[in-house]
């Protein structure tokens, strides 16, 4: 059974995903969803859809069912809403205290760590598309477990 400490750390990680994810997806330029670095690479919209799929998968794993689905990307704003909604549902599941279908560490090493990687990819694509994400000192960021919505993150801390 997961301790409150490990669940708490995973929930803080999800708040970090939300914080960094919001910076990567907010105010993206028109057409950014279709931006890609090479013909065979994923577009920004495909990556964001994949992140939503990761959190749907994480929720199913937490419930002991492990279901995967490859989603078709939605328009950017809808896909952004889906990302935060999936993240919120997973966070609420962790917060409810019910037994998990696997160890917390596996939830971190699988879907959560993968999502962090992909948020970094979107941030890199933003720079390559000429719309870089504003730099900040994440150590000083106001990140709190449970704050995972699109309007609940505060990304205004500078170096």
Secondary structure by P-SEA (a helix, b strand, c coil): cccaaaaaaaaaaaaaaaaaaaaacccccccccccccccccccaaaaaaaaaaaaaaaaaaaaccccccccccccaaaaaaaaaaaaaaaaaaaaccccccccaaaaaacaaaaaaaaaaaaaaaaaaacccccccccccccccccccccccccccccc
